[in-house]
Amino acid sequence: MGSPKSISTGIGKSGFIVSTHGEVEAKHRLLLVQWISTLLPSLNLPIDITDDVLRACLRDGIVLCQILNKLRPGSIPVVSEFDHEENIKSFLKAMDGMGLPQFEISDLEKGSMKPVVDCLLSLRAKSLLNSFGDNSSSTTNSKIGSPRGITVPSLQFPPPSETAIKHHRSMSSPFLTESPTSLMHQVGLKFHEVFQEKQESYADLSPTKISEMVKSVSLDSAPTQSLLGVVNGILEEAVEKRNGEIPYRVTCLLRKVSLELERRMSAQAEHSRTQSNLFKVREEKYQSRIRVLEALASGTITEEGEAERVIEEENKSDDKDFERSMKKQEDKIMEISALTEDLETSKKALELKCSQLEAEAIGAKAEIEHKTKAYEQQLEEWHIKCKELESSYVSKYNEWNMKKNQMLNVVNFQSSNLQKMKLSWESIKQDVMQEQNVYAEECNRVGVKLKSLAHAAENYKVVMAENRKLFNEIQELKGNIRVYCRIKPFLNGAKEKPSIVEHIGEDDLVVANPSKQGKDALRSFKFNKVFGPGATQEEVYTDIQPLTRSVLDGYNVCIFAYGQTGSGKTYTMTGPTGATSENLGVNYRALNDLFRLSTSRTSSIEYEIGVQMVEIYNEQPEGLAVPDASMFPVNAPSDVIKLMDIGLQHRAISATAMNERSSRSHSVVTIHVRGKDLNSGSTLVGNLHLVDLAGSERVNRSEVTGDRLKEAQHINKSLAAFGDVIFALSQKSSHVPYRNSKLTQLLQSSLGGHAKTLMFIQINSDITSYSETLSTLKFAERVSGIELGAARSNKESKDVKELMEQVASLKNSISRKDEEIERLQVLHLRQVQRPSRSPRNESLRRSKSAIPGDKIHQENWSYTDSDFDERSNTNSDYGYGSESSKSSEKTEKTKLAHRSVTSMKKASVKISSPTKTPRETPKMSPAPGGSKEKRQHWAHKTGGSFKTVAVKRPD
Ligand SMILES: Nc1ncnc2c1ncn2[C@@H]1O[C@H](COP(=O)(O)OP(=O)(O)OP(=O)(O)O)[C@@H](O)[C@H]1O
């Protein structure tokens, strides 16, 4: 008999002999806990759970309902948190419905938990056998190994921990620890033969071997422990490999072994029942014997004594047999119990393993599915990429093909071109070589020509010089004083006005006396050139251009405009107020021309150009003096023009009856040119005087009085002096009275024989101006008849230059002497005239006027023309006339001179000539002046100090 403390034996409902206390119950609890944990992992049940903890967990019936709902979803639709009893009842009802063992509700309150554990394990067993017949669970089942593989519920088992596996092994039968190889030695011969080749793995056994083994009956002779060893070996192998798959053949073997074990246990149970019945029979037999013996015991027969002894002996023998049988039975029961337990354990382990494998398989499947999906997706992407690459490749391939073809075409084209070019290059080469030869020949010819050209170029300068000389000679042949007549047009639409000009020719014009009729009225004049009213400023200048240009060749040129007031002198010389480039006057055009021409000659002659403006206002008898002329650097004609404009703005202007802006002074613009011949080193000095004379006017006609009258008288006087000079020149007098006026003094170099002089005669063609026009024309006629000496260029070699300077200084001293003499003469005259006009004075006067040609002068320069009957008036108006008028004019001159000298001293106004021109070295003389009113007038005009503008071109 075993120890009652550790094991109590008995026969259970299933007929298996099971250990009941402690260990078995603990194993069952463990199994249950593992199962519940797989179903409801959130419960976190401990493996070594006690009855009390398990009760606490299941007491409210909620977990029970959850387990059932997990296995069969919707088995218990309503699980209450508060009505525990109802939950338990619902669970028990469901168990009842499935035909599974139940427990009492009180079992969850107190006492042993065994009925509860058994109930749940039976539920587990049913779930493992998938006997719920529930589609929902079966749909998730998976088959392992083969189509006929073990079907397990789709329960999620966590992988067993190492501790759990160890614990499981420790609880397993000691047979389970044996290796498959050791077990093979314990199986029967046939079984051993079948497995004799099996050394390591069941999975490696061939299907034939396993088939043989399964079919053979050798399992019958195999010990139970060996069979269990095989089961455990397979399971362990499956656990160790963890490959989630038991080969079908091994599963079949396992099943075969399990069936064999089950069969044996059934046989054992049957045997036990038989034994038990046997024992019952024996017990009854012994009971009957006991009753016999008890009956004998009540008798006293000897034979009875002997019978008692035999019975007793038999009884003893029977007792011994019984004890042996009982012992055997107990052994068998223990063995069956152990086997049952092992089988149960193996079964559970197998189930657990299956669950684990299934979970792993599900995980692996899910993973595989996931990976498969990923791979499929990737494959799809690759496929798409492949397609894209393929299409791009195709398009690129086509593109490249196209390009290749294009390139081939281009290459072919280019190579054909190249060939053509080569050919053309060859022909061009030939041409070039031919051209080279031609070119060389041409070069030779050109060389020869160049030589001749060089020779011609050498002669060019000589020829040019000759040309210039010839040109100037032609000019001289034309007459050194040339007279151009310009007829002023009728302004402001007065074209209808009757004109006194009957005919205008190239160089002649005919004027008609409005007071006469017929031929007698006509008078013709001939000049070098006549410009009609329609002549433009440009036309006028074009005609005089060669003259202005000769200044650059070292000639003195004088262009002056003469005419009555308002006849267009200023217009011709300067242009109208606010002139445009079209109607600029001679001054500006000449300047431009000289600048341009000098620039074009810079390679041979280096020019210096200086400009001076002098205004002669109210003729002064003390002689000419030009003050410190302001010199301004100029780079272009525009600079000069600006300065000339400033000078013009200060010109004495006032309105007369004849001209709104009548010039009340003589304006002399002098352009000094000094040119240095770079080849010879000689110097050319030329002056261009551009003189705009103040307008002559008849005082009575112009209706002036006071200062205006004085101005007019001064103007007339200076013009008369001018006429005297012209007259003297025309008469070739030995004495030319240059010093009678500032104007003639200033123009001396231009009028004095070697200059080229041009006079513009400006006339008005209206009837009212007839007398002035006629007078002017006559004057011009006279001038045009003057023959000056041949014009001479002021070309100085170095020696000549020095001599010229000496001459100039001598001239200066002579002119000073002349002035002195004149002054003394004037003083002398005064003294003579003071008491009375003595016969001596008269003779002196006569002797002074009795210069050669004086008579002619009187005839030609006076207004005694029979056509014009205003002699008495004009004598005082104009500075030239009859002898008597001359005399009175002289008297007037003397008076004026006296007044002027007095007032000049007060005014201290100086005028200087340009310093650059040797011939016109400034001669300082007593400052001119005038009356108080005059000084104010000057100050007003000049801003207090401005008198001249002298402009010099920078070196
Ligand atoms: N050819 C011409 N074409 C157009 N207008 C002219 C011409 N000649 C002169 N004039 C105009 O006649 C007016 C008088 O001319 P300008 O001032 O030149 O005369 P002047 O002889 O200088 O007079 P003065 O002696 O009084 O100064 C001006 O308005 C001028 O513009």
The ligand as an SDF file (V2000), in Angstrom:
LIG
                    3D

 31 33  0  0  0  0  0  0  0  0999 V2000
   17.5620  141.6560  -95.2410 N   0  0  0  0  0  0  0  0  0  0  0  0
   16.7500  141.8100  -94.2410 C   0  0  0  0  0  0  0  0  0  0  0  0
   15.7680  140.8810  -94.0620 N   0  0  0  0  0  0  0  0  0  0  0  0
   14.9130  140.9950  -93.0520 C   0  0  0  0  0  0  0  0  0  0  0  0
   14.9280  141.9580  -92.1370 N   0  0  0  0  0  0  0  0  0  0  0  0
   15.8730  142.9280  -92.2440 C   0  0  0  0  0  0  0  0  0  0  0  0
   16.8230  142.8570  -93.2790 C   0  0  0  0  0  0  0  0  0  0  0  0
   17.6110  143.9220  -93.1280 N   0  0  0  0  0  0  0  0  0  0  0  0
   17.1930  144.5870  -92.0310 C   0  0  0  0  0  0  0  0  0  0  0  0
   16.1330  143.9810  -91.4940 N   0  0  0  0  0  0  0  0  0  0  0  0
   15.4140  144.4120  -90.3180 C   0  0  0  0  0  0  0  0  0  0  0  0
   15.2870  145.8040  -90.3290 O   0  0  0  0  0  0  0  0  0  0  0  0
   15.4270  146.3550  -89.0410 C   0  0  0  0  0  0  0  0  0  0  0  0
   16.5570  147.3280  -89.0470 C   0  0  0  0  0  0  0  0  0  0  0  0
   17.7090  146.7030  -89.4040 O   0  0  0  0  0  0  0  0  0  0  0  0
   19.1120  147.0150  -88.6960 P   0  0  0  0  0  0  0  0  0  0  0  0
   18.9420  147.2250  -87.2500 O   0  0  0  0  0  0  0  0  0  0  0  0
   20.0020  145.9450  -89.0990 O   0  0  0  0  0  0  0  0  0  0  0  0
   19.4860  148.3390  -89.3860 O   0  0  0  0  0  0  0  0  0  0  0  0
   20.7680  149.2420  -89.1340 P   0  0  0  0  0  0  0  0  0  0  0  0
   21.2120  149.6430  -90.4270 O   0  0  0  0  0  0  0  0  0  0  0  0
   21.7370  148.4430  -88.3520 O   0  0  0  0  0  0  0  0  0  0  0  0
   20.1960  150.4100  -88.2740 O   0  0  0  0  0  0  0  0  0  0  0  0
   21.0240  151.4220  -87.3430 P   0  0  0  0  0  0  0  0  0  0  0  0
   22.0420  152.0630  -88.1850 O   0  0  0  0  0  0  0  0  0  0  0  0
   20.0190  152.3530  -86.8850 O   0  0  0  0  0  0  0  0  0  0  0  0
   21.5770  150.5700  -86.2910 O   0  0  0  0  0  0  0  0  0  0  0  0
   15.7280  145.2340  -88.0990 C   0  0  0  0  0  0  0  0  0  0  0  0
   14.5380  144.8540  -87.4610 O   0  0  0  0  0  0  0  0  0  0  0  0
   16.2030  144.1360  -89.0310 C   0  0  0  0  0  0  0  0  0  0  0  0
   15.8940  142.8870  -88.5290 O   0  0  0  0  0  0  0  0  0  0  0  0
  1  2  1  0
  2  3  1  0
  2  7  2  0
  3  4  2  0
  4  5  1  0
  5  6  2  0
  6  7  1  0
  6 10  1  0
  7  8  1  0
  8  9  2  0
  9 10  1  0
 10 11  1  0
 11 12  1  0
 11 30  1  0
 12 13  1  0
 13 14  1  0
 13 28  1  0
 14 15  1  0
 15 16  1  0
 16 17  2  0
 16 18  1  0
 16 19  1  0
 19 20  1  0
 20 21  2  0
 20 22  1  0
 20 23  1  0
 23 24  1  0
 24 25  2  0
 24 26  1  0
 24 27  1  0
 28 29  1  0
 28 30  1  0
 30 31  1  0
M  END
$$$$
